[in-house]
Amino acid sequence: MLKAPQIMIVAKDQTAARPFRDMIEAIGAKTKLFTRGVPGRVSELLNGSNALMLTCSIGQEFEEADCREEIALLRDALNQNLPILAICTGMHLLNVAFGGSLIQNIPGHSGSIAFDGTVEPIFHTTYLSPGSKLAAILGSGGFVRLNSIHKHGLREPQKSPELMATAYSVDDGIIEGLESPAHDWVIGVQCHPERKREVPGSFRRLFQAFVERAESRL
């Protein structure tokens, strides 16, 4: 039996991590959860992991001072050149770890809370750069309709110069995708691809490609 790759998932708690663990484990990978305050040295937590996923469930309220552990873990993964997939707040962490900054409150992107307590996203048109790794994974660039649930974000002035923007919100120029040209596989997306009914079906390939890249680290 072939050995399955292990992916470290950074999330707020077990419940918040579940949609991401389900997606990854359905493809055949193993998962390990990192939550804030986990005992042990951050430099040792990635031992045995073949990739790192930073999820949107770190929390909607982003404060860099509160995310030191996550940023340290991310930088350790970058130093090891591990595959990294950063989703929503995870993409914000990626930009900050590379020296960028954030806009703290962006109107029209956070969605709303439904009567049953679930989060209802808004939708907007996003342009995917055809020459990016993200577009290559999805099969094409161009215009797509994506979900949006975030208070913070970034435009070009806030983007780290070490990262390349790969997608933009057509309406207001908010960056919807990032990648690192200096690393083998470091991709960030602002949308929530784990909410499968709210994004194009091609976004499932993002998780598949991530697991395949993790397998190459076995």
MDAnalysis code that builds the backbone (N, CA, C; Angstrom):
import MDAnalysis as mda
import numpy as np

u = mda.Universe.empty(654, n_residues=218, atom_resindex=np.repeat(np.arange(218), 3), trajectory=True)
u.add_TopologyAttr("name", ["N", "CA", "C"] * 218)
u.add_TopologyAttr("resid", np.arange(1, 219))
u.add_TopologyAttr("resname", ["MET", "LEU", "LYS", "ALA", "PRO", "GLN", "ILE", "MET", "ILE", "VAL", "ALA", "LYS", "ASP", "GLN", "THR", "ALA", "ALA", "ARG", "PRO", "PHE", "ARG", "ASP", "MET", "ILE", "GLU", "ALA", "ILE", "GLY", "ALA", "LYS", "THR", "LYS", "LEU", "PHE", "THR", "ARG", "GLY", "VAL", "PRO", "GLY", "ARG", "VAL", "SER", "GLU", "LEU", "LEU", "ASN", "GLY", "SER", "ASN", "ALA", "LEU", "MET", "LEU", "THR", "CYS", "SER", "ILE", "GLY", "GLN", "GLU", "PHE", "GLU", "GLU", "ALA", "ASP", "CYS", "ARG", "GLU", "GLU", "ILE", "ALA", "LEU", "LEU", "ARG", "ASP", "ALA", "LEU", "ASN", "GLN", "ASN", "LEU", "PRO", "ILE", "LEU", "ALA", "ILE", "CYS", "THR", "GLY", "MET", "HIS", "LEU", "LEU", "ASN", "VAL", "ALA", "PHE", "GLY", "GLY", "SER", "LEU", "ILE", "GLN", "ASN", "ILE", "PRO", "GLY", "HIS", "SER", "GLY", "SER", "ILE", "ALA", "PHE", "ASP", "GLY", "THR", "VAL", "GLU", "PRO", "ILE", "PHE", "HIS", "THR", "THR", "TYR", "LEU", "SER", "PRO", "GLY", "SER", "LYS", "LEU", "ALA", "ALA", "ILE", "LEU", "GLY", "SER", "GLY", "GLY", "PHE", "VAL", "ARG", "LEU", "ASN", "SER", "ILE", "HIS", "LYS", "HIS", "GLY", "LEU", "ARG", "GLU", "PRO", "GLN", "LYS", "SER", "PRO", "GLU", "LEU", "MET", "ALA", "THR", "ALA", "TYR", "SER", "VAL", "ASP", "ASP", "GLY", "ILE", "ILE", "GLU", "GLY", "LEU", "GLU", "SER", "PRO", "ALA", "HIS", "ASP", "TRP", "VAL", "ILE", "GLY", "VAL", "GLN", "CYS", "HIS", "PRO", "GLU", "ARG", "LYS", "ARG", "GLU", "VAL", "PRO", "GLY", "SER", "PHE", "ARG", "ARG", "LEU", "PHE", "GLN", "ALA", "PHE", "VAL", "GLU", "ARG", "ALA", "GLU", "SER", "ARG", "LEU"])
u.atoms.positions = np.array([
    [0.842, -1.202, 0.000],
    [0.000, 0.000, 0.000],
    [0.873, 1.245, 0.000],
    [0.585, 2.166, -0.878],
    [1.364, 3.384, -0.972],
    [1.160, 4.245, 0.265],
    [2.217, 4.909, 0.692],
    [2.155, 5.792, 1.843],
    [1.410, 7.069, 1.469],
    [0.510, 7.529, 2.342],
    [-0.249, 8.753, 2.081],
    [0.493, 9.952, 2.641],
    [0.478, 11.073, 1.938],
    [1.117, 12.276, 2.485],
    [0.318, 12.810, 3.672],
    [1.014, 13.511, 4.553],
    [0.352, 14.152, 5.691],
    [0.369, 15.661, 5.499],
    [-0.792, 16.274, 5.675],
    [-0.921, 17.715, 5.499],
    [-1.299, 18.352, 6.825],
    [-0.517, 19.323, 7.243],
    [-0.818, 20.102, 8.438],
    [-1.849, 21.168, 8.087],
    [-2.957, 21.180, 8.803],
    [-4.016, 22.169, 8.578],
    [-4.063, 23.119, 9.766],
    [-3.935, 24.392, 9.504],
    [-4.016, 25.421, 10.534],
    [-5.444, 25.937, 10.581],
    [-6.072, 25.844, 11.754],
    [-7.464, 26.262, 11.893],
    [-7.723, 26.713, 13.328],
    [-8.879, 27.315, 13.544],
    [-9.248, 27.827, 14.859],
    [-9.518, 26.693, 15.834],
    [-10.204, 25.637, 15.357],
    [-10.524, 24.497, 16.210],
    [-10.942, 23.327, 15.324],
    [-11.302, 22.201, 15.959],
    [-11.665, 21.003, 15.219],
    [-12.859, 21.242, 14.293],
    [-13.862, 21.941, 14.806],
    [-15.070, 22.179, 14.013],
    [-14.758, 23.004, 12.770],
    [-13.979, 24.071, 12.949],
    [-13.639, 24.928, 11.807],
    [-12.786, 24.194, 10.787],
    [-11.987, 23.249, 11.244],
    [-11.097, 22.516, 10.346],
    [-11.818, 21.436, 9.556],
    [-12.981, 20.986, 10.024],
    [-13.623, 19.808, 9.449],
    [-13.855, 19.876, 7.942],
    [-14.384, 20.978, 7.369],
    [-14.598, 20.977, 5.907],
    [-13.310, 20.772, 5.118],
    [-12.213, 21.315, 5.626],
    [-10.932, 21.197, 4.936],
    [-10.355, 19.792, 5.096],
    [-10.476, 19.231, 6.296],
    [-10.002, 17.865, 6.521],
    [-10.787, 16.887, 5.652],
    [-12.096, 17.115, 5.539],
    [-12.924, 16.232, 4.719],
    [-12.475, 16.268, 3.262],
    [-12.196, 17.471, 2.746],
    [-11.772, 17.602, 1.356],
    [-10.451, 16.873, 1.119],
    [-9.487, 17.085, 2.020],
    [-8.154, 16.516, 1.851],
    [-8.164, 15.006, 2.046],
    [-8.868, 14.536, 3.076],
    [-8.879, 13.105, 3.357],
    [-9.640, 12.328, 2.291],
    [-10.641, 12.955, 1.661],
    [-11.378, 12.298, 0.581],
    [-10.480, 12.040, -0.631],
    [-9.448, 12.852, -0.784],
    [-8.511, 12.681, -1.894],
    [-7.472, 11.605, -1.566],
    [-7.308, 11.297, -0.279],
    [-6.398, 10.222, 0.094],
    [-5.234, 10.613, 0.977],
    [-5.189, 11.861, 1.416],
    [-4.107, 12.306, 2.290],
    [-4.524, 12.192, 3.752],
    [-3.539, 12.172, 4.630],
    [-3.767, 12.254, 6.060],
    [-3.684, 13.714, 6.479],
    [-4.333, 14.063, 7.586],
    [-4.282, 15.436, 8.066],
    [-3.859, 15.484, 9.526],
    [-3.251, 16.594, 9.878],
    [-2.863, 16.890, 11.254],
    [-3.285, 18.326, 11.526],
    [-3.871, 18.569, 12.676],
    [-4.432, 19.887, 12.968],
    [-3.514, 20.699, 13.865],
    [-3.306, 21.962, 13.473],
    [-2.624, 22.928, 14.334],
    [-3.620, 23.992, 14.749],
    [-3.768, 24.190, 16.056],
    [-4.560, 25.288, 16.584],
    [-3.686, 26.112, 17.514],
    [-4.045, 27.351, 17.701],
    [-3.256, 28.256, 18.522],
    [-3.080, 27.702, 19.930],
    [-1.856, 27.791, 20.457],
    [-1.593, 27.324, 21.813],
    [-1.225, 25.863, 21.910],
    [-1.019, 25.193, 20.744],
    [-0.592, 23.798, 20.785],
    [0.772, 23.716, 21.459],
    [0.942, 22.798, 22.431],
    [2.235, 22.709, 23.122],
    [3.333, 22.206, 22.184],
    [4.545, 22.607, 22.486],
    [5.691, 22.185, 21.682],
    [6.270, 23.340, 20.892],
    [7.487, 23.158, 20.466],
    [8.173, 24.187, 19.688],
    [7.612, 24.222, 18.274],
    [7.318, 25.423, 17.812],
    [6.747, 25.562, 16.475],
    [7.668, 24.956, 15.431],
    [8.978, 25.075, 15.631],
    [9.936, 24.562, 14.659],
    [9.882, 23.044, 14.529],
    [9.255, 22.360, 15.508],
    [9.177, 20.901, 15.468],
    [7.793, 20.402, 15.044],
    [6.815, 21.295, 14.967],
    [5.443, 20.860, 14.718],
    [5.228, 20.316, 13.312],
    [6.033, 20.764, 12.353],
    [5.875, 20.301, 10.981],
    [6.555, 18.964, 10.725],
    [7.249, 18.428, 11.718],
    [7.911, 17.144, 11.535],
    [6.907, 16.085, 11.080],
    [7.214, 15.428, 9.982],
    [6.337, 14.391, 9.467],
    [5.281, 14.889, 8.502],
    [5.132, 16.205, 8.354],
    [4.141, 16.755, 7.431],
    [4.777, 17.068, 6.091],
    [4.015, 16.839, 5.034],
    [4.519, 17.046, 3.685],
    [3.995, 18.313, 3.024],
    [3.070, 19.023, 3.696],
    [2.501, 20.252, 3.142],
    [1.773, 20.984, 4.263],
    [1.458, 22.248, 4.008],
    [0.785, 23.090, 5.002],
    [-0.405, 23.786, 4.368],
    [-1.559, 23.720, 5.043],
    [-2.735, 24.464, 4.612],
    [-3.121, 25.469, 5.693],
    [-3.212, 26.727, 5.307],
    [-3.670, 27.792, 6.202],
    [-5.112, 28.105, 5.840],
    [-6.037, 27.865, 6.755],
    [-7.445, 28.005, 6.394],
    [-8.013, 29.352, 6.799],
    [-9.211, 29.614, 6.278],
    [-9.920, 30.844, 6.596],
    [-10.452, 30.825, 8.018],
    [-10.414, 29.670, 8.674],
    [-11.018, 29.537, 10.000],
    [-10.089, 29.961, 11.126],
    [-8.971, 30.609, 10.800],
    [-8.130, 31.183, 11.845],
    [-8.914, 32.246, 12.606],
    [-9.814, 32.913, 11.910],
    [-10.657, 33.934, 12.535],
    [-10.855, 35.112, 11.606],
    [-12.029, 35.700, 11.646],
    [-12.324, 36.833, 10.783],
    [-11.580, 38.092, 11.222],
    [-11.361, 38.232, 12.530],
    [-10.651, 39.405, 13.035],
    [-9.156, 39.121, 13.024],
    [-8.445, 39.720, 12.079],
    [-7.017, 39.441, 11.920],
    [-6.203, 40.477, 12.676],
    [-5.393, 39.994, 13.609],
    [-4.424, 40.829, 14.309],
    [-3.088, 40.108, 14.246],
    [-2.094, 40.763, 13.638],
    [-0.803, 40.112, 13.454],
    [-0.206, 39.654, 14.776],
    [-0.376, 40.450, 15.831],
    [0.194, 40.100, 17.127],
    [-0.387, 38.802, 17.671],
    [-1.625, 38.485, 17.283],
    [-2.279, 37.267, 17.759],
    [-1.956, 36.053, 16.895],
    [-1.240, 36.272, 15.814],
    [-0.983, 35.182, 14.868],
    [0.500, 34.816, 14.780],
    [1.244, 35.086, 15.848],
    [2.686, 34.824, 15.814],
    [2.985, 33.346, 15.590],
    [2.209, 32.471, 16.229],
    [2.461, 31.042, 16.085],
    [2.217, 30.595, 14.645],
    [1.115, 31.052, 14.068],
    [0.796, 30.661, 12.703],
    [1.833, 31.186, 11.712],
    [2.286, 32.428, 11.921],
    [3.287, 33.009, 11.026],
    [4.620, 32.284, 11.167],
    [4.985, 31.912, 12.399],
    [6.222, 31.155, 12.607],
    [6.144, 29.798, 11.916],
    [4.992, 29.147, 12.015],
    [4.800, 27.856, 11.352],
    [4.886, 28.018, 9.834],
    [4.265, 29.059, 9.317],
    [4.299, 29.332, 7.881],
    [5.726, 29.579, 7.414],
    [6.472, 30.366, 8.142],
    [7.857, 30.652, 7.736],
    [8.719, 29.401, 7.780],
    [8.454, 28.519, 8.735],
    [9.175, 27.253, 8.786],
    [8.866, 26.429, 7.539],
    [7.591, 26.384, 7.137],
    [7.211, 25.654, 5.930],
    [7.849, 26.274, 4.684],
    [7.914, 27.596, 4.636],
    [8.549, 28.268, 3.505],
    [10.031, 27.938, 3.434],
    [10.689, 27.911, 4.586],
    [12.108, 27.575, 4.619],
    [12.363, 26.157, 4.128],
    [11.390, 25.276, 4.353],
    [11.516, 23.897, 3.892],
    [11.011, 23.710, 2.459],
    [10.485, 24.789, 1.876],
    [9.919, 24.758, 0.530],
    [8.785, 23.740, 0.424],
    [7.985, 23.608, 1.488],
    [6.838, 22.710, 1.466],
    [5.719, 23.314, 0.611],
    [4.890, 22.494, 0.010],
    [3.696, 23.023, -0.661],
    [2.794, 23.720, 0.364],
    [2.265, 24.888, 0.002],
    [1.420, 25.664, 0.905],
    [0.188, 26.129, 0.154],
    [-0.981, 25.867, 0.737],
    [-2.238, 26.386, 0.219],
    [-2.851, 27.276, 1.296],
    [-3.044, 28.555, 0.990],
    [-3.536, 29.540, 1.958],
    [-4.901, 30.044, 1.495],
    [-5.909, 29.889, 2.359],
    [-7.288, 30.204, 2.003],
    [-7.825, 31.336, 2.871],
    [-8.351, 32.375, 2.238],
    [-8.974, 33.538, 2.889],
    [-8.033, 34.169, 3.915],
    [-8.320, 34.064, 5.215],
    [-7.417, 34.641, 6.213],
    [-6.034, 34.043, 6.081],
    [-5.962, 32.793, 5.641],
    [-4.661, 32.185, 5.395],
    [-3.868, 32.946, 4.346],
    [-4.553, 33.470, 3.302],
    [-3.870, 34.280, 2.308],
    [-3.378, 35.585, 2.912],
    [-4.146, 36.139, 3.856],
    [-3.698, 37.346, 4.546],
    [-2.415, 37.059, 5.318],
    [-2.384, 35.918, 6.028],
    [-1.180, 35.517, 6.760],
    [0.007, 35.385, 5.818],
    [-0.231, 34.807, 4.655],
    [0.836, 34.635, 3.673],
    [1.430, 35.979, 3.288],
    [0.584, 36.948, 2.999],
    [1.074, 38.274, 2.613],
    [1.841, 38.936, 3.742],
    [1.331, 38.830, 4.966],
    [2.003, 39.440, 6.125],
    [3.348, 38.764, 6.383],
    [3.401, 37.436, 6.255],
    [4.646, 36.713, 6.487],
    [5.728, 37.130, 5.496],
    [5.320, 37.579, 4.306],
    [6.268, 38.046, 3.301],
    [6.534, 39.545, 3.401],
    [6.028, 40.181, 4.453],
    [6.308, 41.595, 4.664],
    [5.247, 42.543, 4.165],
    [4.124, 42.030, 3.689],
    [3.041, 42.887, 3.240],
    [2.155, 43.328, 4.386],
    [1.077, 44.035, 4.077],
    [0.152, 44.531, 5.097],
    [-1.280, 44.290, 4.626],
    [-2.250, 44.781, 5.389],
    [-3.654, 44.551, 5.076],
    [-4.467, 45.821, 5.195],
    [-5.571, 45.864, 4.486],
    [-6.623, 46.847, 4.714],
    [-7.564, 46.227, 5.745],
    [-7.827, 46.910, 6.831],
    [-8.525, 46.284, 7.950],
    [-10.026, 46.109, 7.722],
    [-10.644, 46.989, 6.997],
    [-12.086, 46.861, 6.778],
    [-12.416, 47.181, 5.325],
    [-12.917, 46.176, 4.624],
    [-13.260, 46.335, 3.217],
    [-14.770, 46.169, 3.064],
    [-15.472, 47.187, 2.603],
    [-16.928, 47.049, 2.442],
    [-17.274, 46.129, 1.280],
    [-18.398, 45.449, 1.428],
    [-18.928, 44.670, 0.328],
    [-18.305, 43.313, 0.088],
    [-17.561, 42.787, 1.059],
    [-16.930, 41.480, 0.865],
    [-17.239, 40.489, 1.980],
    [-17.853, 40.925, 3.080],
    [-17.940, 40.064, 4.261],
    [-19.179, 39.188, 4.321],
    [-20.144, 39.380, 3.462],
    [-21.354, 38.573, 3.520],
    [-22.220, 38.956, 4.705],
    [-23.082, 38.022, 5.151],
    [-23.992, 38.316, 6.256],
    [-24.297, 37.044, 7.029],
    [-24.851, 37.208, 8.224],
    [-25.226, 36.078, 9.059],
    [-26.700, 35.765, 8.832],
    [-26.996, 34.530, 8.457],
    [-28.379, 34.116, 8.212],
    [-29.106, 33.858, 9.527],
    [-30.415, 33.645, 9.443],
    [-31.251, 33.435, 10.632],
    [-30.778, 32.240, 11.449],
    [-30.277, 31.193, 10.770],
    [-29.840, 29.991, 11.476],
    [-28.399, 30.066, 11.949],
    [-27.777, 31.223, 11.801],
    [-26.409, 31.415, 12.270],
    [-25.336, 31.102, 11.254],
    [-25.711, 30.577, 10.108],
    [-24.718, 30.295, 9.080],
    [-24.316, 31.591, 8.368],
    [-23.138, 31.568, 7.762],
    [-22.627, 32.733, 7.051],
    [-23.073, 32.668, 5.596],
    [-23.730, 33.717, 5.159],
    [-24.153, 33.825, 3.762],
    [-23.149, 34.694, 3.012],
    [-22.467, 34.134, 2.015],
    [-21.470, 34.925, 1.290],
    [-22.125, 35.874, 0.303],
    [-21.348, 36.805, -0.176],
    [-21.736, 37.548, -1.358],
    [-20.919, 36.978, -2.516],
    [-21.253, 37.363, -3.725],
    [-20.559, 36.851, -4.900],
    [-20.102, 38.020, -5.757],
    [-18.953, 37.844, -6.384],
    [-18.467, 38.892, -7.275],
    [-17.631, 38.273, -8.384],
    [-17.437, 39.033, -9.422],
    [-16.651, 38.576, -10.562],
    [-15.175, 38.801, -10.300],
    [-14.385, 37.782, -10.545],
    [-12.943, 37.827, -10.326],
    [-12.224, 37.493, -11.628],
    [-11.125, 38.194, -11.855],
    [-10.311, 37.908, -13.034],
    [-9.093, 37.107, -12.609],
    [-8.925, 35.912, -13.194],
    [-7.765, 35.055, -12.943],
    [-6.728, 35.268, -14.036],
    [-5.506, 35.579, -13.631],
    [-4.441, 35.802, -14.608],
    [-4.120, 34.501, -15.339],
    [-4.219, 34.481, -16.674],
    [-4.037, 33.231, -17.422],
    [-2.659, 32.592, -17.243],
    [-1.629, 33.376, -16.970],
    [-0.285, 32.814, -16.865],
    [0.092, 32.327, -15.484],
    [-0.829, 32.353, -14.539],
    [-0.505, 31.984, -13.157],
    [-0.574, 30.479, -12.944],
    [0.044, 30.021, -11.846],
    [-0.065, 28.611, -11.471],
    [-1.513, 28.258, -11.158],
    [-2.214, 29.196, -10.527],
    [-3.609, 28.947, -10.177],
    [-4.437, 28.662, -11.424],
    [-4.278, 29.492, -12.447],
    [-5.029, 29.288, -13.689],
    [-4.646, 27.970, -14.347],
    [-3.371, 27.620, -14.287],
    [-2.926, 26.358, -14.881],
    [-3.568, 25.174, -14.178],
    [-3.683, 25.256, -12.851],
    [-4.307, 24.177, -12.083],
    [-5.791, 24.074, -12.409],
    [-6.462, 25.216, -12.484],
    [-7.899, 25.219, -12.726],
    [-8.254, 24.902, -14.172],
    [-7.302, 25.066, -15.065],
    [-7.539, 24.748, -16.468],
    [-7.701, 25.946, -17.363],
    [-7.884, 27.139, -16.778],
    [-8.015, 28.351, -17.590],
    [-7.986, 29.575, -16.688],
    [-7.705, 30.719, -17.298],
    [-7.828, 31.997, -16.611],
    [-9.115, 32.672, -17.041],
    [-9.149, 33.995, -16.847],
    [-10.327, 34.738, -17.264],
    [-11.257, 35.054, -16.117],
    [-12.515, 35.290, -16.429],
    [-13.486, 35.768, -15.448],
    [-14.275, 34.613, -14.833],
    [-14.371, 34.635, -13.506],
    [-15.141, 33.617, -12.779],
    [-15.955, 34.299, -11.681],
    [-17.014, 33.643, -11.270],
    [-17.861, 34.124, -10.172],
    [-17.466, 33.364, -8.906],
    [-17.041, 34.103, -7.864],
    [-16.550, 33.479, -6.636],
    [-17.290, 34.013, -5.418],
    [-17.290, 33.196, -4.366],
    [-17.873, 33.643, -3.103],
    [-16.909, 34.553, -2.349],
    [-17.429, 35.255, -1.357],
    [-16.609, 36.196, -0.595],
    [-17.147, 36.307, 0.824],
    [-16.260, 36.019, 1.806],
    [-16.613, 36.176, 3.220],
    [-15.363, 36.654, 3.950],
    [-15.064, 37.932, 3.876],
    [-13.880, 38.432, 4.585],
    [-14.009, 39.927, 4.839],
    [-13.489, 40.357, 5.979],
    [-13.495, 41.776, 6.340],
    [-12.219, 42.478, 5.891],
    [-11.111, 41.737, 5.917],
    [-9.821, 42.329, 5.595],
    [-9.389, 41.902, 4.197],
    [-8.380, 42.556, 3.670],
    [-7.898, 42.202, 2.350],
    [-6.738, 43.091, 1.954],
    [-6.411, 43.075, 0.664],
    [-5.278, 43.867, 0.209],
    [-5.440, 44.225, -1.258],
    [-4.843, 45.356, -1.607],
    [-4.672, 45.764, -2.990],
    [-3.171, 45.832, -3.255],
    [-2.792, 46.312, -4.405],
    [-1.378, 46.354, -4.774],
    [-0.492, 47.080, -3.759],
    [-0.915, 48.231, -3.188],
    [-0.020, 48.904, -2.228],
    [0.272, 48.069, -0.985],
    [-0.630, 47.157, -0.606],
    [-0.426, 46.336, 0.582],
    [0.279, 45.016, 0.269],
    [0.354, 44.645, -0.987],
    [0.927, 43.356, -1.361],
    [2.432, 43.330, -1.151],
    [2.933, 42.221, -0.621],
    [4.377, 42.043, -0.534],
    [4.980, 42.042, -1.935],
    [6.108, 42.746, -2.141],
    [6.752, 42.723, -3.457],
    [7.313, 41.351, -3.819],
    [7.403, 40.457, -2.834],
    [7.920, 39.118, -3.088],
    [6.837, 38.163, -3.597],
    [5.590, 38.599, -3.561],
    [4.493, 37.768, -4.019],
    [3.907, 38.322, -5.312],
    [3.304, 37.455, -6.091],
    [2.671, 37.849, -7.340],
    [1.162, 37.709, -7.195],
    [0.440, 38.765, -7.548],
    [-1.017, 38.698, -7.543],
    [-1.477, 37.919, -8.762],
    [-2.386, 36.962, -8.547],
    [-2.846, 36.103, -9.630],
    [-4.328, 36.257, -9.932],
    [-5.053, 37.028, -9.094],
    [-6.484, 37.221, -9.322],
    [-6.920, 38.518, -8.652],
    [-7.910, 39.188, -9.257],
    [-8.415, 40.463, -8.747],
    [-9.938, 40.480, -8.787],
    [-10.536, 41.129, -7.810],
    [-11.952, 41.437, -7.879],
    [-12.147, 42.528, -8.931],
    [-13.008, 42.286, -9.886],
    [-13.201, 43.225, -10.989],
    [-13.771, 44.549, -10.491],
    [-14.644, 44.506, -9.482],
    [-15.336, 45.707, -9.028],
    [-14.432, 46.709, -8.327],
    [-13.511, 46.213, -7.480],
    [-12.753, 47.152, -6.635],
    [-11.255, 46.876, -6.549],
    [-10.760, 45.924, -7.308],
    [-9.321, 45.684, -7.351],
    [-8.751, 44.947, -6.156],
    [-9.603, 44.424, -5.267],
    [-9.100, 43.627, -4.159],
    [-8.426, 42.376, -4.721],
    [-7.248, 42.064, -4.203],
    [-6.501, 40.905, -4.693],
    [-7.167, 39.622, -4.200],
    [-7.420, 38.717, -5.123],
    [-8.122, 37.469, -4.825],
    [-7.228, 36.242, -4.931],
    [-5.994, 36.431, -5.331],
    [-5.070, 35.306, -5.431],
    [-3.630, 35.771, -5.344],
    [-2.788, 34.963, -4.697],
    [-1.363, 35.247, -4.564],
    [-0.575, 33.971, -4.796],
    [0.663, 34.123, -5.267],
    [1.586, 32.991, -5.290],
    [3.011, 33.506, -5.155],
    [3.898, 32.624, -4.729],
    [5.300, 32.988, -4.536],
    [6.129, 32.459, -5.697],
    [6.704, 33.346, -6.507],
    [7.553, 32.893, -7.616],
    [8.824, 32.200, -7.134],
    [9.230, 32.446, -5.888],
    [10.485, 31.907, -5.375],
    [10.349, 30.506, -4.794],
    [9.124, 29.991, -4.706],
    [8.886, 28.676, -4.131],
    [8.195, 27.767, -5.150],
    [8.323, 26.468, -4.923],
    [7.779, 25.508, -5.883],
    [6.256, 25.562, -5.961],
    [5.587, 25.638, -4.795],
    [4.120, 25.571, -4.803],
    [3.576, 26.306, -3.575],
    [3.402, 27.601, -3.700],
    [2.828, 28.429, -2.637],
    [1.712, 29.256, -3.257],
    [0.470, 28.903, -2.953],
    [-0.695, 29.516, -3.594],
    [-1.678, 29.982, -2.535],
    [-2.178, 31.207, -2.697],
    [-3.201, 31.744, -1.815],
    [-4.424, 32.157, -2.613],
    [-5.603, 31.883, -2.055],
    [-6.860, 32.321, -2.679],
    [-7.728, 33.003, -1.624],
    [-8.428, 34.035, -2.028],
    [-9.286, 34.774, -1.108],
    [-10.646, 34.109, -0.932],
    [-11.102, 33.386, -1.939],
    [-12.417, 32.756, -1.873],
    [-12.394, 31.526, -0.962],
    [-13.535, 30.869, -0.851],
    [-13.687, 29.670, -0.032],
    [-13.972, 28.477, -0.941],
    [-12.946, 27.826, -1.475],
    [-13.181, 26.725, -2.414],
    [-13.744, 25.475, -1.752],
    [-13.657, 25.397, -0.412],
    [-14.241, 24.247, 0.291],
    [-15.769, 24.282, 0.266],
    [-16.351, 25.465, 0.007],
    [-17.808, 25.602, -0.137],
    [-18.127, 25.333, -1.605],
    [-18.194, 24.070, -1.940],
    [-18.134, 23.617, -3.327],
    [-19.254, 24.139, -4.212],
    [-20.412, 24.391, -3.649],
    [-21.535, 24.851, -4.455],
    [-21.442, 26.339, -4.802],
    [-20.484, 27.023, -4.216],
    [-20.395, 28.478, -4.385],
    [-19.243, 28.915, -5.288],
    [-18.486, 27.958, -5.795],
    [-17.367, 28.273, -6.691],
    [-17.445, 27.320, -7.886],
    [-16.793, 27.660, -8.990],
    [-16.791, 26.751, -10.137],
    [-16.230, 25.382, -9.767],
    [-16.730, 24.346, -10.424],
    [-16.275, 22.995, -10.141],
    [-14.786, 22.803, -10.352],
    [-14.178, 23.632, -11.181],
    [-12.738, 23.510, -11.445],
    [-11.898, 23.758, -10.200],
    [-12.463, 24.422, -9.190],
    [-11.688, 24.721, -7.984],
    [-11.407, 23.477, -7.156],
    [-12.103, 22.378, -7.427],
    [-11.769, 21.127, -6.744],
    [-10.380, 20.648, -7.147],
    [-9.958, 21.044, -8.340],
    [-8.621, 20.662, -8.794],
    [-7.537, 21.293, -7.926],
    [-7.861, 22.395, -7.270],
    [-6.883, 23.048, -6.415],
    [-6.490, 22.126, -5.265],
    [-7.465, 21.470, -4.644],
    [-7.171, 20.532, -3.560],
    [-6.454, 19.296, -4.092],
    [-6.869, 18.824, -5.258],
    [-6.222, 17.655, -5.855],
    [-4.751, 17.950, -6.157],
    [-4.497, 19.106, -6.774],
    [-3.118, 19.468, -7.109],
    [-2.273, 19.651, -5.861],
    [-2.880, 20.175, -4.803],
    [-2.177, 20.372, -3.535],
    [-1.751, 19.027, -2.948],
    [-2.661, 18.059, -2.923],
    [-2.334, 16.741, -2.396],
    [-1.275, 16.059, -3.265],
    [-1.393, 16.198, -4.573],
    [-0.399, 15.605, -5.470],
    [0.970, 16.202, -5.221],
    [1.037, 17.488, -4.988],
    [2.331, 18.111, -4.704],
    [2.878, 17.629, -3.359],
    [1.972, 17.440, -2.371],
    [2.405, 16.894, -1.088],
    [2.971, 15.483, -1.254],
    [2.372, 14.686, -2.147],
    [2.866, 13.334, -2.402],
    [4.300, 13.358, -2.935],
    [4.643, 14.401, -3.673],
    [5.997, 14.497, -4.215],
    [7.036, 14.744, -3.135],
    [6.567, 15.088, -1.907],
    [7.482, 15.334, -0.799],
    [7.677, 14.101, 0.085],
    [7.039, 12.997, -0.279],
    [7.208, 11.765, 0.500],
    [8.626, 11.217, 0.361],
])
